[in-house]
Amino acid sequence: MVVLIILWRVLRFPNLLLPQDIEEYMRPENQSSVSEFLLLGLLFPPEQQSLFFALFLGMYLTTVLGNLLIILLIRLDSHLHTPMYFFLSHLAFSDISLSSVTVPKILMNMQTQRQSISYVGCISQLYFFIVFGCLDNFLLAVMAYDRYVAICHPLHYTTMMRQELCISLVAGSWFFSCAHALLNTLLLVQLSFCADNTIPHFFCDLTVLLKLSCSDISLNELVIFTEAAMVVILPLISILGSYICIGTTVLSVPSNKRLFKAFSTCGSHLFVVSLYYGTISGVYFFSSSWGSNDEDIIASVMYTVVTPMLNPFIYSLRNRDIKEALEMFVNRANFFK
């Protein structure tokens, strides 16, 4: 349906943006009277700037180093060359990228005392934020399906979760994430931004930018409430369905050993899913009912900064395979020394 609407828009407006004209069209002088935006979501008193700079820098370095360590361990240890850890390595890369889209800009603004971001920089940040946010969403659904097959169909796990399927699932996640981000970005750059260039947020969020536009945003809203909603809701339904089947299978033949195995296998993933969707719902579904922008910003910090930082700890502290791989890695490093 959304594709037909976009096609109708192209036929009605023949001068609609073409892919080869993206770079030219995104220039502020060609599209908008606004050459830059002001990110005013995180403003700290001068005497607290150093404290919060160190805090965000520490969280960012922990995110990058922790997730890089997860990727490195999975690549080096042959015992971790399984579908679950294959998906986990891509989730770790996505978490690094998602945090890198926003946090370095926050740190630069704190250091330079300038809250501005260029028009092209804002659009670019929006595109990559949508890509890696959606990629996290799809990968969590794929990992839930992997756990469903491992627990509900253990004898057929190797045949069902073959390498070709795993690669296809990850490639499909990348494709739909990039397509979703490109569609929303192309629709956004057609809008005009007039006098107000103040963004009450710490990054260029799609919903905030639509509120600043003085153009007709009906098509953008239609896409958000159809195609964009499906990008979030369908993976969530897939996750819930997978865990309902897992719960039914485990409880059909109750035993302490089976319950412990299921919890140790799915506990980390369930915690990450709860944290991820809990903060997303706080930002995009309940923020209007709060009546304050502070809660929205706090939830966004949890979603974009804290969650990617916690994922390596969540997946490693309760994971025996990761612990053993880390011990082997440390022993090898000591041996070479």
Short mmCIF file of the C-alpha atoms (twelve columns), coordinates in Angstrom:
data_MODEL
# 
_entry.id   MODEL 
# 
loop_
_atom_site.group_PDB 
_atom_site.id 
_atom_site.type_symbol 
_atom_site.label_atom_id 
_atom_site.label_alt_id 
_atom_site.label_comp_id 
_atom_site.label_asym_id 
_atom_site.label_seq_id 
_atom_site.Cartn_x 
_atom_site.Cartn_y 
_atom_site.Cartn_z 
_atom_site.pdbx_PDB_model_num 
ATOM 1   C CA . MET A 1   0.000  0.000   0.000   1 
ATOM 2   C CA . VAL A 2   2.790  2.402   0.934   1 
ATOM 3   C CA . VAL A 3   4.603  1.621   -2.318  1 
ATOM 4   C CA . LEU A 4   1.464  2.518   -4.297  1 
ATOM 5   C CA . ILE A 5   1.155  5.795   -2.400  1 
ATOM 6   C CA . ILE A 6   4.783  6.696   -3.133  1 
ATOM 7   C CA . LEU A 7   4.249  5.787   -6.794  1 
ATOM 8   C CA . TRP A 8   1.164  8.016   -6.906  1 
ATOM 9   C CA . ARG A 9   3.217  10.850  -5.393  1 
ATOM 10  C CA . VAL A 10  5.911  10.406  -8.042  1 
ATOM 11  C CA . LEU A 11  3.380  10.437  -10.886 1 
ATOM 12  C CA . ARG A 12  1.599  13.474  -9.512  1 
ATOM 13  C CA . PHE A 13  4.824  15.354  -8.846  1 
ATOM 14  C CA . PRO A 14  7.263  14.515  -11.664 1 
ATOM 15  C CA . ASN A 15  9.960  16.653  -10.092 1 
ATOM 16  C CA . LEU A 16  10.067 14.366  -7.085  1 
ATOM 17  C CA . LEU A 17  13.526 13.563  -5.778  1 
ATOM 18  C CA . LEU A 18  15.421 10.954  -7.782  1 
ATOM 19  C CA . PRO A 19  18.172 8.803   -6.233  1 
ATOM 20  C CA . GLN A 20  20.890 10.352  -8.371  1 
ATOM 21  C CA . ASP A 21  19.852 13.824  -7.184  1 
ATOM 22  C CA . ILE A 22  20.018 13.086  -3.458  1 
ATOM 23  C CA . GLU A 23  23.285 14.904  -2.798  1 
ATOM 24  C CA . GLU A 24  22.202 17.966  -4.772  1 
ATOM 25  C CA . TYR A 25  18.726 17.988  -3.301  1 
ATOM 26  C CA . MET A 26  19.902 17.731  0.298   1 
ATOM 27  C CA . ARG A 27  21.739 21.036  0.091   1 
ATOM 28  C CA . PRO A 28  19.991 23.550  2.341   1 
ATOM 29  C CA . GLU A 29  19.898 26.279  -0.273  1 
ATOM 30  C CA . ASN A 30  17.989 24.010  -2.667  1 
ATOM 31  C CA . GLN A 31  15.433 22.703  -0.195  1 
ATOM 32  C CA . SER A 32  15.196 24.589  3.049   1 
ATOM 33  C CA . SER A 33  15.792 28.046  4.413   1 
ATOM 34  C CA . VAL A 34  17.470 26.415  7.434   1 
ATOM 35  C CA . SER A 35  21.187 25.776  7.056   1 
ATOM 36  C CA . GLU A 36  21.654 24.260  10.496  1 
ATOM 37  C CA . PHE A 37  19.752 23.067  13.558  1 
ATOM 38  C CA . LEU A 38  20.356 23.625  17.249  1 
ATOM 39  C CA . LEU A 39  20.378 20.498  19.439  1 
ATOM 40  C CA . LEU A 40  19.142 21.699  22.818  1 
ATOM 41  C CA . GLY A 41  18.115 18.391  24.388  1 
ATOM 42  C CA . LEU A 42  21.123 18.063  26.698  1 
ATOM 43  C CA . LEU A 43  22.149 21.361  28.257  1 
ATOM 44  C CA . PHE A 44  24.184 21.161  31.454  1 
ATOM 45  C CA . PRO A 45  25.377 23.944  33.768  1 
ATOM 46  C CA . PRO A 46  28.968 25.017  32.967  1 
ATOM 47  C CA . GLU A 47  30.287 23.676  36.261  1 
ATOM 48  C CA . GLN A 48  28.875 20.205  35.433  1 
ATOM 49  C CA . GLN A 49  30.060 20.036  31.816  1 
ATOM 50  C CA . SER A 50  33.275 18.188  32.660  1 
ATOM 51  C CA . LEU A 51  31.430 15.631  34.787  1 
ATOM 52  C CA . PHE A 52  28.877 14.782  32.114  1 
ATOM 53  C CA . PHE A 53  31.529 14.826  29.381  1 
ATOM 54  C CA . ALA A 54  33.509 12.204  31.311  1 
ATOM 55  C CA . LEU A 55  30.315 10.219  31.942  1 
ATOM 56  C CA . PHE A 56  29.255 10.075  28.297  1 
ATOM 57  C CA . LEU A 57  32.820 9.451   27.131  1 
ATOM 58  C CA . GLY A 58  33.154 6.571   29.588  1 
ATOM 59  C CA . MET A 59  29.855 5.030   28.479  1 
ATOM 60  C CA . TYR A 60  30.792 5.379   24.803  1 
ATOM 61  C CA . LEU A 61  34.233 3.809   25.259  1 
ATOM 62  C CA . THR A 62  32.666 0.980   27.271  1 
ATOM 63  C CA . THR A 63  30.136 0.416   24.471  1 
ATOM 64  C CA . VAL A 64  32.757 0.322   21.733  1 
ATOM 65  C CA . LEU A 65  35.356 -1.762  23.588  1 
ATOM 66  C CA . GLY A 66  32.808 -4.170  25.097  1 
ATOM 67  C CA . ASN A 67  31.056 -4.898  21.825  1 
ATOM 68  C CA . LEU A 68  34.352 -5.105  19.913  1 
ATOM 69  C CA . LEU A 69  35.527 -7.666  22.462  1 
ATOM 70  C CA . ILE A 70  32.356 -9.718  21.873  1 
ATOM 71  C CA . ILE A 71  32.959 -9.621  18.098  1 
ATOM 72  C CA . LEU A 72  36.638 -10.523 18.526  1 
ATOM 73  C CA . LEU A 73  35.910 -13.492 20.811  1 
ATOM 74  C CA . ILE A 74  33.275 -14.845 18.444  1 
ATOM 75  C CA . ARG A 75  35.631 -14.555 15.473  1 
ATOM 76  C CA . LEU A 76  38.626 -16.156 17.245  1 
ATOM 77  C CA . ASP A 77  36.928 -19.010 19.131  1 
ATOM 78  C CA . SER A 78  35.717 -21.808 16.852  1 
ATOM 79  C CA . HIS A 79  33.328 -23.019 19.571  1 
ATOM 80  C CA . LEU A 80  31.375 -19.785 19.105  1 
ATOM 81  C CA . HIS A 81  30.888 -20.287 15.368  1 
ATOM 82  C CA . THR A 82  27.190 -21.067 15.814  1 
ATOM 83  C CA . PRO A 83  24.060 -19.245 14.580  1 
ATOM 84  C CA . MET A 84  23.353 -17.672 17.989  1 
ATOM 85  C CA . TYR A 85  26.790 -16.058 18.219  1 
ATOM 86  C CA . PHE A 86  26.770 -15.176 14.529  1 
ATOM 87  C CA . PHE A 87  23.659 -13.078 15.175  1 
ATOM 88  C CA . LEU A 88  25.143 -11.735 18.414  1 
ATOM 89  C CA . SER A 89  28.238 -10.460 16.578  1 
ATOM 90  C CA . HIS A 90  26.046 -8.502  14.174  1 
ATOM 91  C CA . LEU A 91  24.003 -7.132  17.091  1 
ATOM 92  C CA . ALA A 92  27.245 -6.002  18.754  1 
ATOM 93  C CA . PHE A 93  28.322 -4.218  15.562  1 
ATOM 94  C CA . SER A 94  24.900 -2.577  15.295  1 
ATOM 95  C CA . ASP A 95  25.123 -1.395  18.908  1 
ATOM 96  C CA . ILE A 96  28.528 0.186   18.267  1 
ATOM 97  C CA . SER A 97  27.171 1.939   15.198  1 
ATOM 98  C CA . LEU A 98  23.962 3.114   16.875  1 
ATOM 99  C CA . SER A 99  25.899 4.647   19.743  1 
ATOM 100 C CA . SER A 100 28.434 6.180   17.327  1 
ATOM 101 C CA . VAL A 101 25.664 8.011   15.470  1 
ATOM 102 C CA . THR A 102 24.757 10.164  18.485  1 
ATOM 103 C CA . VAL A 103 27.352 10.106  21.277  1 
ATOM 104 C CA . PRO A 104 30.367 11.607  19.424  1 
ATOM 105 C CA . LYS A 105 28.207 14.572  18.427  1 
ATOM 106 C CA . ILE A 106 27.119 15.002  22.048  1 
ATOM 107 C CA . LEU A 107 30.751 14.965  23.172  1 
ATOM 108 C CA . MET A 108 31.793 17.423  20.470  1 
ATOM 109 C CA . ASN A 109 28.997 19.832  21.427  1 
ATOM 110 C CA . MET A 110 30.043 19.668  25.073  1 
ATOM 111 C CA . GLN A 111 33.680 20.285  24.193  1 
ATOM 112 C CA . THR A 112 33.119 23.152  21.745  1 
ATOM 113 C CA . GLN A 113 30.152 24.708  23.600  1 
ATOM 114 C CA . ARG A 114 28.312 24.802  20.254  1 
ATOM 115 C CA . GLN A 115 24.987 23.002  19.923  1 
ATOM 116 C CA . SER A 116 24.593 23.350  16.162  1 
ATOM 117 C CA . ILE A 117 24.481 20.641  13.514  1 
ATOM 118 C CA . SER A 118 24.407 21.308  9.785   1 
ATOM 119 C CA . TYR A 119 21.371 20.465  7.668   1 
ATOM 120 C CA . VAL A 120 23.214 17.728  5.762   1 
ATOM 121 C CA . GLY A 121 24.748 16.444  9.000   1 
ATOM 122 C CA . CYS A 122 21.304 16.258  10.594  1 
ATOM 123 C CA . ILE A 123 19.819 14.331  7.659   1 
ATOM 124 C CA . SER A 124 22.801 11.959  7.622   1 
ATOM 125 C CA . GLN A 125 22.525 11.362  11.359  1 
ATOM 126 C CA . LEU A 126 18.819 10.650  10.983  1 
ATOM 127 C CA . TYR A 127 19.417 8.126   8.185   1 
ATOM 128 C CA . PHE A 128 22.043 6.104   10.057  1 
ATOM 129 C CA . PHE A 129 20.090 6.294   13.306  1 
ATOM 130 C CA . ILE A 130 17.070 4.734   11.607  1 
ATOM 131 C CA . VAL A 131 19.243 2.094   9.895   1 
ATOM 132 C CA . PHE A 132 20.902 0.805   13.046  1 
ATOM 133 C CA . GLY A 133 17.817 1.241   15.226  1 
ATOM 134 C CA . CYS A 134 15.816 -0.935  12.828  1 
ATOM 135 C CA . LEU A 135 18.697 -3.371  12.460  1 
ATOM 136 C CA . ASP A 136 18.703 -3.930  16.231  1 
ATOM 137 C CA . ASN A 137 14.986 -4.553  16.007  1 
ATOM 138 C CA . PHE A 138 15.275 -7.194  13.267  1 
ATOM 139 C CA . LEU A 139 18.286 -8.914  14.816  1 
ATOM 140 C CA . LEU A 140 16.499 -9.334  18.148  1 
ATOM 141 C CA . ALA A 141 13.617 -11.006 16.295  1 
ATOM 142 C CA . VAL A 142 16.026 -13.286 14.413  1 
ATOM 143 C CA . MET A 143 17.761 -14.241 17.661  1 
ATOM 144 C CA . ALA A 144 14.384 -15.067 19.228  1 
ATOM 145 C CA . TYR A 145 13.614 -17.373 16.294  1 
ATOM 146 C CA . ASP A 146 17.015 -19.022 16.746  1 
ATOM 147 C CA . ARG A 147 16.228 -19.713 20.412  1 
ATOM 148 C CA . TYR A 148 12.805 -21.079 19.436  1 
ATOM 149 C CA . VAL A 149 14.371 -23.583 17.032  1 
ATOM 150 C CA . ALA A 150 17.074 -24.561 19.568  1 
ATOM 151 C CA . ILE A 151 14.552 -25.325 22.345  1 
ATOM 152 C CA . CYS A 152 11.458 -26.480 20.466  1 
ATOM 153 C CA . HIS A 153 13.227 -28.407 17.676  1 
ATOM 154 C CA . PRO A 154 16.642 -29.353 19.098  1 
ATOM 155 C CA . LEU A 155 17.067 -32.444 16.904  1 
ATOM 156 C CA . HIS A 156 16.544 -30.425 13.736  1 
ATOM 157 C CA . TYR A 157 18.481 -27.342 14.831  1 
ATOM 158 C CA . THR A 158 21.515 -27.854 12.596  1 
ATOM 159 C CA . THR A 159 19.399 -28.517 9.518   1 
ATOM 160 C CA . MET A 160 16.931 -25.689 10.130  1 
ATOM 161 C CA . MET A 161 19.497 -23.050 11.132  1 
ATOM 162 C CA . ARG A 162 21.934 -23.777 8.330   1 
ATOM 163 C CA . GLN A 163 24.537 -21.211 7.327   1 
ATOM 164 C CA . GLU A 164 22.678 -20.098 4.198   1 
ATOM 165 C CA . LEU A 165 19.575 -19.270 6.217   1 
ATOM 166 C CA . CYS A 166 21.550 -17.345 8.844   1 
ATOM 167 C CA . ILE A 167 23.273 -15.242 6.201   1 
ATOM 168 C CA . SER A 168 19.947 -14.616 4.447   1 
ATOM 169 C CA . LEU A 169 18.285 -13.505 7.699   1 
ATOM 170 C CA . VAL A 170 21.076 -11.027 8.458   1 
ATOM 171 C CA . ALA A 171 21.200 -9.773  4.859   1 
ATOM 172 C CA . GLY A 172 17.417 -9.332  4.878   1 
ATOM 173 C CA . SER A 173 17.655 -7.373  8.127   1 
ATOM 174 C CA . TRP A 174 20.231 -5.033  6.578   1 
ATOM 175 C CA . PHE A 175 18.201 -4.625  3.390   1 
ATOM 176 C CA . PHE A 176 14.906 -3.746  5.075   1 
ATOM 177 C CA . SER A 177 16.626 -1.450  7.578   1 
ATOM 178 C CA . CYS A 178 18.372 0.501   4.819   1 
ATOM 179 C CA . ALA A 179 15.219 0.613   2.670   1 
ATOM 180 C CA . HIS A 180 13.116 1.832   5.602   1 
ATOM 181 C CA . ALA A 181 15.673 4.529   6.477   1 
ATOM 182 C CA . LEU A 182 16.045 5.627   2.854   1 
ATOM 183 C CA . LEU A 183 12.280 5.941   2.355   1 
ATOM 184 C CA . ASN A 184 11.776 8.106   5.444   1 
ATOM 185 C CA . THR A 185 14.865 10.201  4.694   1 
ATOM 186 C CA . LEU A 186 13.844 10.895  1.096   1 
ATOM 187 C CA . LEU A 187 10.379 11.951  2.227   1 
ATOM 188 C CA . LEU A 188 11.870 14.206  4.906   1 
ATOM 189 C CA . VAL A 189 14.276 16.091  2.609   1 
ATOM 190 C CA . GLN A 190 11.320 17.232  0.490   1 
ATOM 191 C CA . LEU A 191 9.986  19.256  3.422   1 
ATOM 192 C CA . SER A 192 10.830 22.881  4.143   1 
ATOM 193 C CA . PHE A 193 11.988 24.157  7.529   1 
ATOM 194 C CA . CYS A 194 11.213 27.797  8.151   1 
ATOM 195 C CA . ALA A 195 12.101 30.055  11.052  1 
ATOM 196 C CA . ASP A 196 12.370 27.661  13.989  1 
ATOM 197 C CA . ASN A 197 15.529 25.529  13.829  1 
ATOM 198 C CA . THR A 198 15.603 24.499  17.488  1 
ATOM 199 C CA . ILE A 199 15.477 20.745  18.154  1 
ATOM 200 C CA . PRO A 200 14.528 19.972  21.783  1 
ATOM 201 C CA . HIS A 201 16.550 16.771  21.621  1 
ATOM 202 C CA . PHE A 202 20.198 15.664  21.565  1 
ATOM 203 C CA . PHE A 203 20.022 14.142  18.066  1 
ATOM 204 C CA . CYS A 204 18.006 14.570  14.875  1 
ATOM 205 C CA . ASP A 205 14.943 12.439  15.516  1 
ATOM 206 C CA . LEU A 206 12.384 11.965  12.749  1 
ATOM 207 C CA . THR A 207 9.304  12.852  14.807  1 
ATOM 208 C CA . VAL A 208 10.943 16.021  16.147  1 
ATOM 209 C CA . LEU A 209 12.002 17.167  12.676  1 
ATOM 210 C CA . LEU A 210 8.478  16.650  11.330  1 
ATOM 211 C CA . LYS A 211 7.142  18.949  14.043  1 
ATOM 212 C CA . LEU A 212 9.570  21.667  12.924  1 
ATOM 213 C CA . SER A 213 8.537  21.496  9.281   1 
ATOM 214 C CA . CYS A 214 6.216  24.102  7.797   1 
ATOM 215 C CA . SER A 215 5.267  21.809  4.891   1 
ATOM 216 C CA . ASP A 216 2.474  19.279  4.570   1 
ATOM 217 C CA . ILE A 217 3.626  16.158  6.442   1 
ATOM 218 C CA . SER A 218 0.550  14.004  5.818   1 
ATOM 219 C CA . LEU A 219 2.449  11.573  3.576   1 
ATOM 220 C CA . ASN A 220 5.290  11.299  6.095   1 
ATOM 221 C CA . GLU A 221 2.823  10.549  8.871   1 
ATOM 222 C CA . LEU A 222 1.048  7.962   6.725   1 
ATOM 223 C CA . VAL A 223 4.332  6.162   6.091   1 
ATOM 224 C CA . ILE A 224 5.241  6.288   9.783   1 
ATOM 225 C CA . PHE A 225 1.906  4.861   10.917  1 
ATOM 226 C CA . THR A 226 1.930  2.065   8.322   1 
ATOM 227 C CA . GLU A 227 5.322  0.969   7.083   1 
ATOM 228 C CA . ALA A 228 7.333  2.297   10.032  1 
ATOM 229 C CA . ALA A 229 4.937  0.847   12.610  1 
ATOM 230 C CA . MET A 230 5.183  -2.550  10.932  1 
ATOM 231 C CA . VAL A 231 8.984  -2.428  11.186  1 
ATOM 232 C CA . VAL A 232 8.631  -2.316  14.973  1 
ATOM 233 C CA . ILE A 233 5.430  -4.279  15.579  1 
ATOM 234 C CA . LEU A 234 6.035  -7.296  13.320  1 
ATOM 235 C CA . PRO A 235 9.436  -8.168  14.861  1 
ATOM 236 C CA . LEU A 236 7.916  -7.710  18.319  1 
ATOM 237 C CA . ILE A 237 5.080  -10.092 17.429  1 
ATOM 238 C CA . SER A 238 7.694  -12.549 16.140  1 
ATOM 239 C CA . ILE A 239 9.611  -12.319 19.421  1 
ATOM 240 C CA . LEU A 240 6.484  -12.786 21.528  1 
ATOM 241 C CA . GLY A 241 5.346  -15.713 19.392  1 
ATOM 242 C CA . SER A 242 8.755  -17.404 19.682  1 
ATOM 243 C CA . TYR A 243 8.794  -17.111 23.459  1 
ATOM 244 C CA . ILE A 244 5.196  -18.263 23.808  1 
ATOM 245 C CA . CYS A 245 6.146  -21.424 21.914  1 
ATOM 246 C CA . ILE A 246 9.283  -21.788 24.045  1 
ATOM 247 C CA . GLY A 247 7.275  -21.422 27.253  1 
ATOM 248 C CA . THR A 248 4.673  -23.918 26.070  1 
ATOM 249 C CA . THR A 249 7.359  -26.453 25.154  1 
ATOM 250 C CA . VAL A 250 9.255  -26.075 28.431  1 
ATOM 251 C CA . LEU A 251 6.152  -26.245 30.630  1 
ATOM 252 C CA . SER A 252 4.690  -29.233 28.766  1 
ATOM 253 C CA . VAL A 253 7.279  -31.468 30.459  1 
ATOM 254 C CA . PRO A 254 8.264  -29.492 33.571  1 
ATOM 255 C CA . SER A 255 11.630 -30.207 35.153  1 
ATOM 256 C CA . ASN A 256 14.074 -28.050 37.055  1 
ATOM 257 C CA . LYS A 257 16.912 -28.951 34.697  1 
ATOM 258 C CA . ARG A 258 14.902 -28.027 31.624  1 
ATOM 259 C CA . LEU A 259 13.699 -24.765 33.157  1 
ATOM 260 C CA . PHE A 260 17.250 -23.807 34.135  1 
ATOM 261 C CA . LYS A 261 18.553 -24.596 30.651  1 
ATOM 262 C CA . ALA A 262 15.804 -22.546 29.005  1 
ATOM 263 C CA . PHE A 263 16.412 -19.603 31.336  1 
ATOM 264 C CA . SER A 264 20.187 -19.700 30.858  1 
ATOM 265 C CA . THR A 265 19.668 -19.847 27.081  1 
ATOM 266 C CA . CYS A 266 17.014 -17.139 26.784  1 
ATOM 267 C CA . GLY A 267 17.479 -15.014 29.902  1 
ATOM 268 C CA . SER A 268 20.021 -12.607 28.427  1 
ATOM 269 C CA . HIS A 269 18.034 -12.133 25.231  1 
ATOM 270 C CA . LEU A 270 14.788 -11.573 27.144  1 
ATOM 271 C CA . PHE A 271 16.428 -8.917  29.304  1 
ATOM 272 C CA . VAL A 272 17.816 -7.074  26.258  1 
ATOM 273 C CA . VAL A 273 14.432 -7.266  24.497  1 
ATOM 274 C CA . SER A 274 12.655 -5.852  27.570  1 
ATOM 275 C CA . LEU A 275 15.156 -3.019  27.893  1 
ATOM 276 C CA . TYR A 276 15.072 -2.246  24.162  1 
ATOM 277 C CA . TYR A 277 11.315 -2.219  23.650  1 
ATOM 278 C CA . GLY A 278 10.657 -0.644  27.029  1 
ATOM 279 C CA . THR A 279 12.714 2.428   26.179  1 
ATOM 280 C CA . ILE A 280 11.374 2.595   22.595  1 
ATOM 281 C CA . SER A 281 7.782  2.556   23.834  1 
ATOM 282 C CA . GLY A 282 8.686  5.273   26.322  1 
ATOM 283 C CA . VAL A 283 10.116 7.484   23.574  1 
ATOM 284 C CA . TYR A 284 7.643  6.980   20.718  1 
ATOM 285 C CA . PHE A 285 4.370  5.813   22.274  1 
ATOM 286 C CA . PHE A 286 4.052  7.322   25.746  1 
ATOM 287 C CA . SER A 287 6.100  10.548  25.516  1 
ATOM 288 C CA . SER A 288 3.065  12.628  24.541  1 
ATOM 289 C CA . SER A 289 1.172  11.482  27.629  1 
ATOM 290 C CA . TRP A 290 4.011  12.525  29.932  1 
ATOM 291 C CA . GLY A 291 3.661  16.175  29.010  1 
ATOM 292 C CA . SER A 292 7.378  16.794  29.525  1 
ATOM 293 C CA . ASN A 293 10.402 16.540  27.283  1 
ATOM 294 C CA . ASP A 294 12.710 15.492  30.137  1 
ATOM 295 C CA . GLU A 295 11.300 11.970  30.398  1 
ATOM 296 C CA . ASP A 296 11.518 11.614  26.626  1 
ATOM 297 C CA . ILE A 297 15.192 12.576  26.645  1 
ATOM 298 C CA . ILE A 298 15.966 10.224  29.540  1 
ATOM 299 C CA . ALA A 299 14.309 7.328   27.715  1 
ATOM 300 C CA . SER A 300 16.216 8.243   24.546  1 
ATOM 301 C CA . VAL A 301 19.526 8.208   26.445  1 
ATOM 302 C CA . MET A 302 18.633 4.757   27.765  1 
ATOM 303 C CA . TYR A 303 17.800 3.569   24.258  1 
ATOM 304 C CA . THR A 304 20.748 5.064   22.360  1 
ATOM 305 C CA . VAL A 305 23.531 5.105   24.969  1 
ATOM 306 C CA . VAL A 306 22.863 2.861   27.971  1 
ATOM 307 C CA . THR A 307 21.362 -0.196  26.244  1 
ATOM 308 C CA . PRO A 308 24.249 -0.642  23.738  1 
ATOM 309 C CA . MET A 309 26.675 -0.282  26.658  1 
ATOM 310 C CA . LEU A 310 24.930 -2.936  28.777  1 
ATOM 311 C CA . ASN A 311 24.517 -5.562  26.055  1 
ATOM 312 C CA . PRO A 312 28.101 -6.944  26.269  1 
ATOM 313 C CA . PHE A 313 27.744 -7.352  30.047  1 
ATOM 314 C CA . ILE A 314 24.288 -8.931  29.759  1 
ATOM 315 C CA . TYR A 315 25.426 -11.477 27.178  1 
ATOM 316 C CA . SER A 316 28.757 -12.282 28.856  1 
ATOM 317 C CA . LEU A 317 28.077 -12.356 32.599  1 
ATOM 318 C CA . ARG A 318 25.555 -15.217 32.355  1 
ATOM 319 C CA . ASN A 319 27.108 -16.909 29.327  1 
ATOM 320 C CA . ARG A 320 29.533 -19.722 30.043  1 
ATOM 321 C CA . ASP A 321 30.734 -19.943 26.432  1 
ATOM 322 C CA . ILE A 322 31.695 -16.268 26.338  1 
ATOM 323 C CA . LYS A 323 33.455 -16.560 29.708  1 
ATOM 324 C CA . GLU A 324 35.473 -19.557 28.532  1 
ATOM 325 C CA . ALA A 325 36.368 -17.810 25.277  1 
ATOM 326 C CA . LEU A 326 37.490 -14.744 27.250  1 
ATOM 327 C CA . GLU A 327 39.659 -16.892 29.541  1 
ATOM 328 C CA . MET A 328 41.282 -18.573 26.523  1 
ATOM 329 C CA . PHE A 329 41.882 -15.178 24.939  1 
ATOM 330 C CA . VAL A 330 43.536 -13.839 28.106  1 
ATOM 331 C CA . ASN A 331 45.674 -16.974 28.447  1 
ATOM 332 C CA . ARG A 332 46.825 -16.650 24.817  1 
ATOM 333 C CA . ALA A 333 47.699 -12.996 25.366  1 
ATOM 334 C CA . ASN A 334 49.732 -13.875 28.489  1 
ATOM 335 C CA . PHE A 335 51.456 -16.689 26.598  1 
ATOM 336 C CA . PHE A 336 52.612 -14.392 23.799  1 
ATOM 337 C CA . LYS A 337 53.862 -11.894 26.363  1 
# 
